Amino acid sequence: MAAKIITPEDLNEFKVDLLNDIKLLITNQTEPQAKKWLKSPEVRKLLGISTGTLQNLRINGTIPYTKMGGVIYYDYVEIMKVLDQNTVNKSED
């Protein structure tokens, strides 16, 4: 088996490639993956509200929801739209 000589330039290139791969892996893991549908406890935590407040928001139609088999689901995108629409002192573009 023939010996292969590794130069400092080879090691430097390997180091750069390895660091780029690690950065890519870390970036992919740290980006939050928002779920499409949230359950009530997740919405309460997201908005920092109580169970009663969430119920009132459902009853008065502020937050749209879907109910299946006794479980209430909220669309994450719709919640973000409601928050955006109800922003106070929002600069008009």
PDB file of N, CA, C and O in Angstrom:
ATOM      1  N   MET A   1       0.848  -1.179   0.000  1.00  0.00           N
ATOM      2  CA  MET A   1       0.000   0.000   0.000  1.00  0.00           C
ATOM      3  C   MET A   1       0.892   1.239   0.000  1.00  0.00           C
ATOM      4  O   MET A   1       1.802   1.359   0.819  1.00  0.00           O
ATOM      5  N   ALA A   2       0.628   2.133  -0.901  1.00  0.00           N
ATOM      6  CA  ALA A   2       1.451   3.323  -1.052  1.00  0.00           C
ATOM      7  C   ALA A   2       1.082   4.355   0.006  1.00  0.00           C
ATOM      8  O   ALA A   2      -0.095   4.519   0.328  1.00  0.00           O
ATOM      9  N   ALA A   3       2.053   5.035   0.534  1.00  0.00           N
ATOM     10  CA  ALA A   3       1.835   6.079   1.526  1.00  0.00           C
ATOM     11  C   ALA A   3       1.452   7.373   0.819  1.00  0.00           C
ATOM     12  O   ALA A   3       1.979   7.703  -0.243  1.00  0.00           O
ATOM     13  N   LYS A   4       0.533   8.088   1.425  1.00  0.00           N
ATOM     14  CA  LYS A   4       0.106   9.367   0.865  1.00  0.00           C
ATOM     15  C   LYS A   4       0.603  10.470   1.792  1.00  0.00           C
ATOM     16  O   LYS A   4       0.425  10.390   3.007  1.00  0.00           O
ATOM     17  N   ILE A   5       1.197  11.451   1.245  1.00  0.00           N
ATOM     18  CA  ILE A   5       1.730  12.559   2.034  1.00  0.00           C
ATOM     19  C   ILE A   5       0.658  13.633   2.164  1.00  0.00           C
ATOM     20  O   ILE A   5       0.070  14.086   1.182  1.00  0.00           O
ATOM     21  N   ILE A   6       0.428  14.024   3.421  1.00  0.00           N
ATOM     22  CA  ILE A   6      -0.551  15.074   3.706  1.00  0.00           C
ATOM     23  C   ILE A   6       0.202  16.352   4.021  1.00  0.00           C
ATOM     24  O   ILE A   6       1.066  16.384   4.898  1.00  0.00           O
ATOM     25  N   THR A   7      -0.138  17.401   3.292  1.00  0.00           N
ATOM     26  CA  THR A   7       0.533  18.686   3.463  1.00  0.00           C
ATOM     27  C   THR A   7      -0.261  19.565   4.426  1.00  0.00           C
ATOM     28  O   THR A   7      -1.432  19.297   4.693  1.00  0.00           O
ATOM     29  N   PRO A   8       0.369  20.604   4.942  1.00  0.00           N
ATOM     30  CA  PRO A   8      -0.365  21.552   5.794  1.00  0.00           C
ATOM     31  C   PRO A   8      -1.556  22.189   5.075  1.00  0.00           C
ATOM     32  O   PRO A   8      -2.573  22.496   5.698  1.00  0.00           O
ATOM     33  N   GLU A   9      -1.423  22.382   3.770  1.00  0.00           N
ATOM     34  CA  GLU A   9      -2.530  22.947   3.000  1.00  0.00           C
ATOM     35  C   GLU A   9      -3.720  21.982   2.971  1.00  0.00           C
ATOM     36  O   GLU A   9      -4.874  22.404   3.041  1.00  0.00           O
ATOM     37  N   ASP A  10      -3.420  20.664   2.867  1.00  0.00           N
ATOM     38  CA  ASP A  10      -4.480  19.656   2.902  1.00  0.00           C
ATOM     39  C   ASP A  10      -5.215  19.694   4.241  1.00  0.00           C
ATOM     40  O   ASP A  10      -6.443  19.623   4.292  1.00  0.00           O
ATOM     41  N   LEU A  11      -4.450  19.806   5.315  1.00  0.00           N
ATOM     42  CA  LEU A  11      -5.062  19.866   6.651  1.00  0.00           C
ATOM     43  C   LEU A  11      -5.904  21.128   6.820  1.00  0.00           C
ATOM     44  O   LEU A  11      -6.984  21.084   7.409  1.00  0.00           O
ATOM     45  N   ASN A  12      -5.416  22.234   6.311  1.00  0.00           N
ATOM     46  CA  ASN A  12      -6.160  23.487   6.408  1.00  0.00           C
ATOM     47  C   ASN A  12      -7.466  23.401   5.614  1.00  0.00           C
ATOM     48  O   ASN A  12      -8.511  23.852   6.084  1.00  0.00           O
ATOM     49  N   GLU A  13      -7.407  22.829   4.423  1.00  0.00           N
ATOM     50  CA  GLU A  13      -8.616  22.664   3.606  1.00  0.00           C
ATOM     51  C   GLU A  13      -9.622  21.747   4.311  1.00  0.00           C
ATOM     52  O   GLU A  13     -10.825  22.007   4.301  1.00  0.00           O
ATOM     53  N   PHE A  14      -9.116  20.676   4.921  1.00  0.00           N
ATOM     54  CA  PHE A  14      -9.987  19.759   5.672  1.00  0.00           C
ATOM     55  C   PHE A  14     -10.653  20.488   6.839  1.00  0.00           C
ATOM     56  O   PHE A  14     -11.844  20.310   7.096  1.00  0.00           O
ATOM     57  N   LYS A  15      -9.874  21.308   7.540  1.00  0.00           N
ATOM     58  CA  LYS A  15     -10.401  22.056   8.679  1.00  0.00           C
ATOM     59  C   LYS A  15     -11.520  22.997   8.238  1.00  0.00           C
ATOM     60  O   LYS A  15     -12.564  23.061   8.887  1.00  0.00           O
ATOM     61  N   VAL A  16     -11.316  23.715   7.158  1.00  0.00           N
ATOM     62  CA  VAL A  16     -12.317  24.656   6.660  1.00  0.00           C
ATOM     63  C   VAL A  16     -13.595  23.914   6.261  1.00  0.00           C
ATOM     64  O   VAL A  16     -14.699  24.347   6.593  1.00  0.00           O
ATOM     65  N   ASP A  17     -13.440  22.797   5.548  1.00  0.00           N
ATOM     66  CA  ASP A  17     -14.603  22.002   5.140  1.00  0.00           C
ATOM     67  C   ASP A  17     -15.359  21.467   6.354  1.00  0.00           C
ATOM     68  O   ASP A  17     -16.589  21.502   6.390  1.00  0.00           O
ATOM     69  N   LEU A  18     -14.623  20.975   7.342  1.00  0.00           N
ATOM     70  CA  LEU A  18     -15.240  20.434   8.545  1.00  0.00           C
ATOM     71  C   LEU A  18     -15.998  21.513   9.319  1.00  0.00           C
ATOM     72  O   LEU A  18     -17.119  21.279   9.771  1.00  0.00           O
ATOM     73  N   LEU A  19     -15.402  22.675   9.471  1.00  0.00           N
ATOM     74  CA  LEU A  19     -16.066  23.770  10.177  1.00  0.00           C
ATOM     75  C   LEU A  19     -17.326  24.227   9.442  1.00  0.00           C
ATOM     76  O   LEU A  19     -18.333  24.531  10.081  1.00  0.00           O
ATOM     77  N   ASN A  20     -17.283  24.278   8.123  1.00  0.00           N
ATOM     78  CA  ASN A  20     -18.465  24.651   7.347  1.00  0.00           C
ATOM     79  C   ASN A  20     -19.585  23.630   7.518  1.00  0.00           C
ATOM     80  O   ASN A  20     -20.752  24.001   7.637  1.00  0.00           O
ATOM     81  N   ASP A  21     -19.232  22.350   7.532  1.00  0.00           N
ATOM     82  CA  ASP A  21     -20.233  21.302   7.742  1.00  0.00           C
ATOM     83  C   ASP A  21     -20.852  21.397   9.138  1.00  0.00           C
ATOM     84  O   ASP A  21     -22.062  21.230   9.296  1.00  0.00           O
ATOM     85  N   ILE A  22     -20.032  21.662  10.134  1.00  0.00           N
ATOM     86  CA  ILE A  22     -20.544  21.790  11.511  1.00  0.00           C
ATOM     87  C   ILE A  22     -21.466  22.999  11.627  1.00  0.00           C
ATOM     88  O   ILE A  22     -22.520  22.912  12.257  1.00  0.00           O
ATOM     89  N   LYS A  23     -21.085  24.119  11.032  1.00  0.00           N
ATOM     90  CA  LYS A  23     -21.933  25.318  11.053  1.00  0.00           C
ATOM     91  C   LYS A  23     -23.280  25.048  10.395  1.00  0.00           C
ATOM     92  O   LYS A  23     -24.315  25.499  10.885  1.00  0.00           O
ATOM     93  N   LEU A  24     -23.268  24.325   9.303  1.00  0.00           N
ATOM     94  CA  LEU A  24     -24.503  23.984   8.604  1.00  0.00           C
ATOM     95  C   LEU A  24     -25.398  23.118   9.484  1.00  0.00           C
ATOM     96  O   LEU A  24     -26.605  23.352   9.550  1.00  0.00           O
ATOM     97  N   LEU A  25     -24.833  22.134  10.152  1.00  0.00           N
ATOM     98  CA  LEU A  25     -25.611  21.273  11.044  1.00  0.00           C
ATOM     99  C   LEU A  25     -26.210  22.064  12.204  1.00  0.00           C
ATOM    100  O   LEU A  25     -27.376  21.878  12.549  1.00  0.00           O
ATOM    101  N   ILE A  26     -25.422  22.933  12.796  1.00  0.00           N
ATOM    102  CA  ILE A  26     -25.906  23.732  13.925  1.00  0.00           C
ATOM    103  C   ILE A  26     -27.007  24.672  13.478  1.00  0.00           C
ATOM    104  O   ILE A  26     -28.012  24.814  14.175  1.00  0.00           O
ATOM    105  N   THR A  27     -26.848  25.309  12.349  1.00  0.00           N
ATOM    106  CA  THR A  27     -27.861  26.233  11.829  1.00  0.00           C
ATOM    107  C   THR A  27     -29.176  25.512  11.588  1.00  0.00           C
ATOM    108  O   THR A  27     -30.238  26.037  11.920  1.00  0.00           O
ATOM    109  N   ASN A  28     -29.121  24.322  11.018  1.00  0.00           N
ATOM    110  CA  ASN A  28     -30.343  23.568  10.731  1.00  0.00           C
ATOM    111  C   ASN A  28     -31.046  23.123  12.001  1.00  0.00           C
ATOM    112  O   ASN A  28     -32.270  22.998  12.006  1.00  0.00           O
ATOM    113  N   GLN A  29     -30.315  22.883  13.067  1.00  0.00           N
ATOM    114  CA  GLN A  29     -30.921  22.420  14.311  1.00  0.00           C
ATOM    115  C   GLN A  29     -31.474  23.562  15.143  1.00  0.00           C
ATOM    116  O   GLN A  29     -32.442  23.360  15.876  1.00  0.00           O
ATOM    117  N   THR A  30     -30.902  24.745  15.061  1.00  0.00           N
ATOM    118  CA  THR A  30     -31.322  25.838  15.923  1.00  0.00           C
ATOM    119  C   THR A  30     -32.475  26.650  15.350  1.00  0.00           C
ATOM    120  O   THR A  30     -33.096  27.425  16.076  1.00  0.00           O
ATOM    121  N   GLU A  31     -32.775  26.489  14.068  1.00  0.00           N
ATOM    122  CA  GLU A  31     -33.893  27.221  13.496  1.00  0.00           C
ATOM    123  C   GLU A  31     -35.191  26.617  14.019  1.00  0.00           C
ATOM    124  O   GLU A  31     -35.436  25.424  13.842  1.00  0.00           O
ATOM    125  N   PRO A  32     -36.029  27.438  14.667  1.00  0.00           N
ATOM    126  CA  PRO A  32     -37.262  26.892  15.222  1.00  0.00           C
ATOM    127  C   PRO A  32     -38.210  26.433  14.119  1.00  0.00           C
ATOM    128  O   PRO A  32     -38.447  27.146  13.144  1.00  0.00           O
ATOM    129  N   GLN A  33     -38.724  25.278  14.288  1.00  0.00           N
ATOM    130  CA  GLN A  33     -39.691  24.730  13.351  1.00  0.00           C
ATOM    131  C   GLN A  33     -41.081  24.918  13.952  1.00  0.00           C
ATOM    132  O   GLN A  33     -41.498  24.152  14.820  1.00  0.00           O
ATOM    133  N   ALA A  34     -41.784  25.928  13.490  1.00  0.00           N
ATOM    134  CA  ALA A  34     -43.124  26.194  14.006  1.00  0.00           C
ATOM    135  C   ALA A  34     -44.067  25.103  13.537  1.00  0.00           C
ATOM    136  O   ALA A  34     -44.080  24.723  12.366  1.00  0.00           O
ATOM    137  N   LYS A  35     -44.862  24.607  14.484  1.00  0.00           N
ATOM    138  CA  LYS A  35     -45.845  23.595  14.139  1.00  0.00           C
ATOM    139  C   LYS A  35     -47.029  24.261  13.469  1.00  0.00           C
ATOM    140  O   LYS A  35     -47.340  25.417  13.754  1.00  0.00           O
ATOM    141  N   LYS A  36     -47.684  23.545  12.590  1.00  0.00           N
ATOM    142  CA  LYS A  36     -48.866  24.071  11.903  1.00  0.00           C
ATOM    143  C   LYS A  36     -50.019  24.231  12.892  1.00  0.00           C
ATOM    144  O   LYS A  36     -50.679  25.270  12.913  1.00  0.00           O
ATOM    145  N   TRP A  37     -50.262  23.208  13.708  1.00  0.00           N
ATOM    146  CA  TRP A  37     -51.386  23.215  14.634  1.00  0.00           C
ATOM    147  C   TRP A  37     -50.889  23.155  16.065  1.00  0.00           C
ATOM    148  O   TRP A  37     -50.026  22.346  16.405  1.00  0.00           O
ATOM    149  N   LEU A  38     -51.442  24.020  16.894  1.00  0.00           N
ATOM    150  CA  LEU A  38     -51.086  24.067  18.309  1.00  0.00           C
ATOM    151  C   LEU A  38     -52.293  23.685  19.158  1.00  0.00           C
ATOM    152  O   LEU A  38     -53.436  23.957  18.790  1.00  0.00           O
ATOM    153  N   LYS A  39     -52.027  23.053  20.290  1.00  0.00           N
ATOM    154  CA  LYS A  39     -53.090  22.751  21.250  1.00  0.00           C
ATOM    155  C   LYS A  39     -53.178  23.902  22.251  1.00  0.00           C
ATOM    156  O   LYS A  39     -52.300  24.763  22.304  1.00  0.00           O
ATOM    157  N   SER A  40     -54.238  23.901  23.034  1.00  0.00           N
ATOM    158  CA  SER A  40     -54.502  25.005  23.970  1.00  0.00           C
ATOM    159  C   SER A  40     -53.328  25.323  24.897  1.00  0.00           C
ATOM    160  O   SER A  40     -52.975  26.495  25.033  1.00  0.00           O
ATOM    161  N   PRO A  41     -52.708  24.326  25.540  1.00  0.00           N
ATOM    162  CA  PRO A  41     -51.581  24.674  26.433  1.00  0.00           C
ATOM    163  C   PRO A  41     -50.436  25.379  25.704  1.00  0.00           C
ATOM    164  O   PRO A  41     -49.790  26.264  26.265  1.00  0.00           O
ATOM    165  N   GLU A  42     -50.189  24.988  24.457  1.00  0.00           N
ATOM    166  CA  GLU A  42     -49.118  25.624  23.683  1.00  0.00           C
ATOM    167  C   GLU A  42     -49.472  27.067  23.339  1.00  0.00           C
ATOM    168  O   GLU A  42     -48.606  27.941  23.354  1.00  0.00           O
ATOM    169  N   VAL A  43     -50.740  27.316  23.031  1.00  0.00           N
ATOM    170  CA  VAL A  43     -51.187  28.675  22.707  1.00  0.00           C
ATOM    171  C   VAL A  43     -51.129  29.548  23.957  1.00  0.00           C
ATOM    172  O   VAL A  43     -50.694  30.698  23.896  1.00  0.00           O
ATOM    173  N   ARG A  44     -51.571  28.999  25.091  1.00  0.00           N
ATOM    174  CA  ARG A  44     -51.524  29.765  26.340  1.00  0.00           C
ATOM    175  C   ARG A  44     -50.092  30.151  26.681  1.00  0.00           C
ATOM    176  O   ARG A  44     -49.831  31.276  27.106  1.00  0.00           O
ATOM    177  N   LYS A  45     -49.162  29.214  26.495  1.00  0.00           N
ATOM    178  CA  LYS A  45     -47.756  29.508  26.775  1.00  0.00           C
ATOM    179  C   LYS A  45     -47.208  30.537  25.789  1.00  0.00           C
ATOM    180  O   LYS A  45     -46.490  31.456  26.184  1.00  0.00           O
ATOM    181  N   LEU A  46     -47.542  30.386  24.511  1.00  0.00           N
ATOM    182  CA  LEU A  46     -47.084  31.308  23.474  1.00  0.00           C
ATOM    183  C   LEU A  46     -47.542  32.735  23.753  1.00  0.00           C
ATOM    184  O   LEU A  46     -46.770  33.684  23.618  1.00  0.00           O
ATOM    185  N   LEU A  47     -48.811  32.876  24.143  1.00  0.00           N
ATOM    186  CA  LEU A  47     -49.379  34.202  24.360  1.00  0.00           C
ATOM    187  C   LEU A  47     -49.260  34.683  25.804  1.00  0.00           C
ATOM    188  O   LEU A  47     -49.476  35.862  26.084  1.00  0.00           O
ATOM    189  N   GLY A  48     -48.920  33.786  26.713  1.00  0.00           N
ATOM    190  CA  GLY A  48     -48.810  34.154  28.131  1.00  0.00           C
ATOM    191  C   GLY A  48     -50.147  34.510  28.736  1.00  0.00           C
ATOM    192  O   GLY A  48     -50.267  35.498  29.460  1.00  0.00           O
ATOM    193  N   ILE A  49     -51.163  33.699  28.437  1.00  0.00           N
ATOM    194  CA  ILE A  49     -52.516  33.976  28.927  1.00  0.00           C
ATOM    195  C   ILE A  49     -53.057  32.775  29.701  1.00  0.00           C
ATOM    196  O   ILE A  49     -52.508  31.675  29.638  1.00  0.00           O
ATOM    197  N   SER A  50     -54.131  33.011  30.423  1.00  0.00           N
ATOM    198  CA  SER A  50     -54.756  31.953  31.214  1.00  0.00           C
ATOM    199  C   SER A  50     -55.741  31.150  30.375  1.00  0.00           C
ATOM    200  O   SER A  50     -56.063  31.510  29.243  1.00  0.00           O
ATOM    201  N   THR A  51     -56.207  30.058  30.957  1.00  0.00           N
ATOM    202  CA  THR A  51     -57.199  29.209  30.295  1.00  0.00           C
ATOM    203  C   THR A  51     -58.476  29.991  30.008  1.00  0.00           C
ATOM    204  O   THR A  51     -59.044  29.885  28.922  1.00  0.00           O
ATOM    205  N   GLY A  52     -58.923  30.775  30.985  1.00  0.00           N
ATOM    206  CA  GLY A  52     -60.142  31.572  30.823  1.00  0.00           C
ATOM    207  C   GLY A  52     -60.012  32.622  29.735  1.00  0.00           C
ATOM    208  O   GLY A  52     -60.947  32.846  28.967  1.00  0.00           O
ATOM    209  N   THR A  53     -58.867  33.258  29.668  1.00  0.00           N
ATOM    210  CA  THR A  53     -58.643  34.268  28.632  1.00  0.00           C
ATOM    211  C   THR A  53     -58.664  33.635  27.250  1.00  0.00           C
ATOM    212  O   THR A  53     -59.242  34.194  26.318  1.00  0.00           O
ATOM    213  N   LEU A  54     -58.036  32.467  27.112  1.00  0.00           N
ATOM    214  CA  LEU A  54     -58.050  31.771  25.826  1.00  0.00           C
ATOM    215  C   LEU A  54     -59.473  31.388  25.436  1.00  0.00           C
ATOM    216  O   LEU A  54     -59.859  31.495  24.272  1.00  0.00           O
ATOM    217  N   GLN A  55     -60.247  30.942  26.419  1.00  0.00           N
ATOM    218  CA  GLN A  55     -61.649  30.602  26.150  1.00  0.00           C
ATOM    219  C   GLN A  55     -62.417  31.835  25.690  1.00  0.00           C
ATOM    220  O   GLN A  55     -63.205  31.751  24.748  1.00  0.00           O
ATOM    221  N   ASN A  56     -62.203  32.965  26.332  1.00  0.00           N
ATOM    222  CA  ASN A  56     -62.885  34.205  25.924  1.00  0.00           C
ATOM    223  C   ASN A  56     -62.491  34.614  24.501  1.00  0.00           C
ATOM    224  O   ASN A  56     -63.334  35.077  23.732  1.00  0.00           O
ATOM    225  N   LEU A  57     -61.221  34.446  24.153  1.00  0.00           N
ATOM    226  CA  LEU A  57     -60.775  34.781  22.798  1.00  0.00           C
ATOM    227  C   LEU A  57     -61.441  33.868  21.760  1.00  0.00           C
ATOM    228  O   LEU A  57     -61.728  34.292  20.641  1.00  0.00           O
ATOM    229  N   ARG A  58     -61.678  32.618  22.145  1.00  0.00           N
ATOM    230  CA  ARG A  58     -62.396  31.696  21.243  1.00  0.00           C
ATOM    231  C   ARG A  58     -63.851  32.095  21.121  1.00  0.00           C
ATOM    232  O   ARG A  58     -64.390  32.163  20.016  1.00  0.00           O
ATOM    233  N   ILE A  59     -64.492  32.358  22.252  1.00  0.00           N
ATOM    234  CA  ILE A  59     -65.928  32.661  22.274  1.00  0.00           C
ATOM    235  C   ILE A  59     -66.248  33.921  21.482  1.00  0.00           C
ATOM    236  O   ILE A  59     -67.210  33.947  20.715  1.00  0.00           O
ATOM    237  N   ASN A  60     -65.439  34.971  21.666  1.00  0.00           N
ATOM    238  CA  ASN A  60     -65.751  36.225  20.967  1.00  0.00           C
ATOM    239  C   ASN A  60     -65.206  36.255  19.535  1.00  0.00           C
ATOM    240  O   ASN A  60     -65.342  37.261  18.839  1.00  0.00           O
ATOM    241  N   GLY A  61     -64.583  35.142  19.092  1.00  0.00           N
ATOM    242  CA  GLY A  61     -64.153  35.037  17.699  1.00  0.00           C
ATOM    243  C   GLY A  61     -62.827  35.697  17.386  1.00  0.00           C
ATOM    244  O   GLY A  61     -62.475  35.851  16.217  1.00  0.00           O
ATOM    245  N   THR A  62     -62.090  36.086  18.398  1.00  0.00           N
ATOM    246  CA  THR A  62     -60.805  36.735  18.162  1.00  0.00           C
ATOM    247  C   THR A  62     -59.792  35.758  17.577  1.00  0.00           C
ATOM    248  O   THR A  62     -59.054  36.096  16.652  1.00  0.00           O
ATOM    249  N   ILE A  63     -59.763  34.548  18.121  1.00  0.00           N
ATOM    250  CA  ILE A  63     -58.822  33.533  17.655  1.00  0.00           C
ATOM    251  C   ILE A  63     -59.598  32.385  17.019  1.00  0.00           C
ATOM    252  O   ILE A  63     -60.416  31.751  17.686  1.00  0.00           O
ATOM    253  N   PRO A  64     -59.356  32.109  15.742  1.00  0.00           N
ATOM    254  CA  PRO A  64     -60.032  30.977  15.098  1.00  0.00           C
ATOM    255  C   PRO A  64     -59.458  29.656  15.604  1.00  0.00           C
ATOM    256  O   PRO A  64     -58.288  29.578  15.978  1.00  0.00           O
ATOM    257  N   TYR A  65     -60.286  28.634  15.610  1.00  0.00           N
ATOM    258  CA  TYR A  65     -59.845  27.326  16.098  1.00  0.00           C
ATOM    259  C   TYR A  65     -60.590  26.216  15.373  1.00  0.00           C
ATOM    260  O   TYR A  65     -61.576  26.456  14.676  1.00  0.00           O
ATOM    261  N   THR A  66     -60.100  25.006  15.553  1.00  0.00           N
ATOM    262  CA  THR A  66     -60.729  23.811  15.008  1.00  0.00           C
ATOM    263  C   THR A  66     -60.867  22.820  16.151  1.00  0.00           C
ATOM    264  O   THR A  66     -59.953  22.656  16.959  1.00  0.00           O
ATOM    265  N   LYS A  67     -62.015  22.161  16.212  1.00  0.00           N
ATOM    266  CA  LYS A  67     -62.237  21.193  17.277  1.00  0.00           C
ATOM    267  C   LYS A  67     -62.462  19.820  16.656  1.00  0.00           C
ATOM    268  O   LYS A  67     -63.321  19.638  15.793  1.00  0.00           O
ATOM    269  N   MET A  68     -61.667  18.861  17.121  1.00  0.00           N
ATOM    270  CA  MET A  68     -61.812  17.489  16.644  1.00  0.00           C
ATOM    271  C   MET A  68     -61.732  16.550  17.837  1.00  0.00           C
ATOM    272  O   MET A  68     -60.740  16.535  18.566  1.00  0.00           O
ATOM    273  N   GLY A  69     -62.794  15.763  18.028  1.00  0.00           N
ATOM    274  CA  GLY A  69     -62.785  14.780  19.103  1.00  0.00           C
ATOM    275  C   GLY A  69     -62.562  15.374  20.476  1.00  0.00           C
ATOM    276  O   GLY A  69     -61.920  14.750  21.321  1.00  0.00           O
ATOM    277  N   GLY A  70     -63.069  16.544  20.710  1.00  0.00           N
ATOM    278  CA  GLY A  70     -62.919  17.182  22.017  1.00  0.00           C
ATOM    279  C   GLY A  70     -61.605  17.918  22.211  1.00  0.00           C
ATOM    280  O   GLY A  70     -61.391  18.527  23.260  1.00  0.00           O
ATOM    281  N   VAL A  71     -60.734  17.877  21.238  1.00  0.00           N
ATOM    282  CA  VAL A  71     -59.451  18.583  21.330  1.00  0.00           C
ATOM    283  C   VAL A  71     -59.517  19.812  20.439  1.00  0.00           C
ATOM    284  O   VAL A  71     -59.940  19.738  19.285  1.00  0.00           O
ATOM    285  N   ILE A  72     -59.092  20.944  20.992  1.00  0.00           N
ATOM    286  CA  ILE A  72     -59.121  22.203  20.244  1.00  0.00           C
ATOM    287  C   ILE A  72     -57.736  22.481  19.687  1.00  0.00           C
ATOM    288  O   ILE A  72     -56.738  22.423  20.406  1.00  0.00           O
ATOM    289  N   TYR A  73     -57.689  22.785  18.389  1.00  0.00           N
ATOM    290  CA  TYR A  73     -56.442  23.091  17.698  1.00  0.00           C
ATOM    291  C   TYR A  73     -56.499  24.509  17.151  1.00  0.00           C
ATOM    292  O   TYR A  73     -57.551  24.991  16.733  1.00  0.00           O
ATOM    293  N   TYR A  74     -55.341  25.168  17.163  1.00  0.00           N
ATOM    294  CA  TYR A  74     -55.225  26.532  16.664  1.00  0.00           C
ATOM    295  C   TYR A  74     -54.156  26.555  15.585  1.00  0.00           C
ATOM    296  O   TYR A  74     -53.099  25.942  15.733  1.00  0.00           O
ATOM    297  N   ASP A  75     -54.433  27.257  14.509  1.00  0.00           N
ATOM    298  CA  ASP A  75     -53.476  27.398  13.407  1.00  0.00           C
ATOM    299  C   ASP A  75     -52.451  28.463  13.801  1.00  0.00           C
ATOM    300  O   ASP A  75     -52.812  29.610  14.067  1.00  0.00           O
ATOM    301  N   TYR A  76     -51.184  28.083  13.835  1.00  0.00           N
ATOM    302  CA  TYR A  76     -50.111  28.991  14.240  1.00  0.00           C
ATOM    303  C   TYR A  76     -50.102  30.264  13.387  1.00  0.00           C
ATOM    304  O   TYR A  76     -49.954  31.365  13.917  1.00  0.00           O
ATOM    305  N   VAL A  77     -50.259  30.116  12.081  1.00  0.00           N
ATOM    306  CA  VAL A  77     -50.232  31.270  11.176  1.00  0.00           C
ATOM    307  C   VAL A  77     -51.385  32.226  11.492  1.00  0.00           C
ATOM    308  O   VAL A  77     -51.207  33.444  11.475  1.00  0.00           O
ATOM    309  N   GLU A  78     -52.559  31.675  11.779  1.00  0.00           N
ATOM    310  CA  GLU A  78     -53.714  32.518  12.106  1.00  0.00           C
ATOM    311  C   GLU A  78     -53.494  33.289  13.403  1.00  0.00           C
ATOM    312  O   GLU A  78     -53.888  34.451  13.509  1.00  0.00           O
ATOM    313  N   ILE A  79     -52.873  32.655  14.382  1.00  0.00           N
ATOM    314  CA  ILE A  79     -52.576  33.354  15.645  1.00  0.00           C
ATOM    315  C   ILE A  79     -51.623  34.513  15.386  1.00  0.00           C
ATOM    316  O   ILE A  79     -51.798  35.596  15.943  1.00  0.00           O
ATOM    317  N   MET A  80     -50.620  34.293  14.550  1.00  0.00           N
ATOM    318  CA  MET A  80     -49.666  35.358  14.227  1.00  0.00           C
ATOM    319  C   MET A  80     -50.364  36.497  13.472  1.00  0.00           C
ATOM    320  O   MET A  80     -50.028  37.665  13.669  1.00  0.00           O
ATOM    321  N   LYS A  81     -51.332  36.163  12.613  1.00  0.00           N
ATOM    322  CA  LYS A  81     -52.085  37.196  11.900  1.00  0.00           C
ATOM    323  C   LYS A  81     -52.902  38.033  12.877  1.00  0.00           C
ATOM    324  O   LYS A  81     -52.949  39.258  12.762  1.00  0.00           O
ATOM    325  N   VAL A  82     -53.547  37.370  13.843  1.00  0.00           N
ATOM    326  CA  VAL A  82     -54.351  38.093  14.838  1.00  0.00           C
ATOM    327  C   VAL A  82     -53.456  39.034  15.634  1.00  0.00           C
ATOM    328  O   VAL A  82     -53.822  40.183  15.884  1.00  0.00           O
ATOM    329  N   LEU A  83     -52.288  38.549  16.030  1.00  0.00           N
ATOM    330  CA  LEU A  83     -51.358  39.408  16.773  1.00  0.00           C
ATOM    331  C   LEU A  83     -50.931  40.602  15.930  1.00  0.00           C
ATOM    332  O   LEU A  83     -50.864  41.724  16.432  1.00  0.00           O
ATOM    333  N   ASP A  84     -50.648  40.371  14.674  1.00  0.00           N
ATOM    334  CA  ASP A  84     -50.216  41.451  13.788  1.00  0.00           C
ATOM    335  C   ASP A  84     -51.336  42.468  13.565  1.00  0.00           C
ATOM    336  O   ASP A  84     -51.095  43.675  13.562  1.00  0.00           O
ATOM    337  N   GLN A  85     -52.551  41.978  13.379  1.00  0.00           N
ATOM    338  CA  GLN A  85     -53.695  42.869  13.136  1.00  0.00           C
ATOM    339  C   GLN A  85     -54.047  43.710  14.354  1.00  0.00           C
ATOM    340  O   GLN A  85     -54.620  44.792  14.217  1.00  0.00           O
ATOM    341  N   ASN A  86     -53.714  43.228  15.531  1.00  0.00           N
ATOM    342  CA  ASN A  86     -54.064  43.939  16.757  1.00  0.00           C
ATOM    343  C   ASN A  86     -52.889  44.696  17.373  1.00  0.00           C
ATOM    344  O   ASN A  86     -52.929  45.072  18.545  1.00  0.00           O
ATOM    345  N   THR A  87     -51.852  44.915  16.582  1.00  0.00           N
ATOM    346  CA  THR A  87     -50.703  45.662  17.065  1.00  0.00           C
ATOM    347  C   THR A  87     -51.093  47.121  17.291  1.00  0.00           C
ATOM    348  O   THR A  87     -51.704  47.755  16.430  1.00  0.00           O
ATOM    349  N   VAL A  88     -50.734  47.634  18.451  1.00  0.00           N
ATOM    350  CA  VAL A  88     -51.061  49.016  18.798  1.00  0.00           C
ATOM    351  C   VAL A  88     -49.868  49.895  18.407  1.00  0.00           C
ATOM    352  O   VAL A  88     -48.712  49.505  18.570  1.00  0.00           O
ATOM    353  N   ASN A  89     -50.172  51.079  17.893  1.00  0.00           N
ATOM    354  CA  ASN A  89     -49.164  52.049  17.452  1.00  0.00           C
ATOM    355  C   ASN A  89     -48.270  51.476  16.363  1.00  0.00           C
ATOM    356  O   ASN A  89     -47.067  51.733  16.340  1.00  0.00           O
ATOM    357  N   LYS A  90     -48.849  50.715  15.482  1.00  0.00           N
ATOM    358  CA  LYS A  90     -48.104  50.137  14.367  1.00  0.00           C
ATOM    359  C   LYS A  90     -47.892  51.213  13.317  1.00  0.00           C
ATOM    360  O   LYS A  90     -48.831  51.911  12.937  1.00  0.00           O
ATOM    361  N   SER A  91     -46.656  51.346  12.848  1.00  0.00           N
ATOM    362  CA  SER A  91     -46.388  52.355  11.829  1.00  0.00           C
ATOM    363  C   SER A  91     -47.023  51.910  10.517  1.00  0.00           C
ATOM    364  O   SER A  91     -46.907  50.755  10.107  1.00  0.00           O
ATOM    365  N   GLU A  92     -47.676  52.832   9.889  1.00  0.00           N
ATOM    366  CA  GLU A  92     -48.353  52.557   8.622  1.00  0.00           C
ATOM    367  C   GLU A  92     -47.345  52.707   7.496  1.00  0.00           C
ATOM    368  O   GLU A  92     -46.661  53.727   7.410  1.00  0.00           O
ATOM    369  N   ASP A  93     -47.246  51.705   6.633  1.00  0.00           N
ATOM    370  CA  ASP A  93     -46.303  51.748   5.509  1.00  0.00           C
ATOM    371  C   ASP A  93     -46.938  52.383   4.300  1.00  0.00           C
ATOM    372  O   ASP A  93     -46.295  52.505   3.257  1.00  0.00           O
TER     373      ASP A  93
END
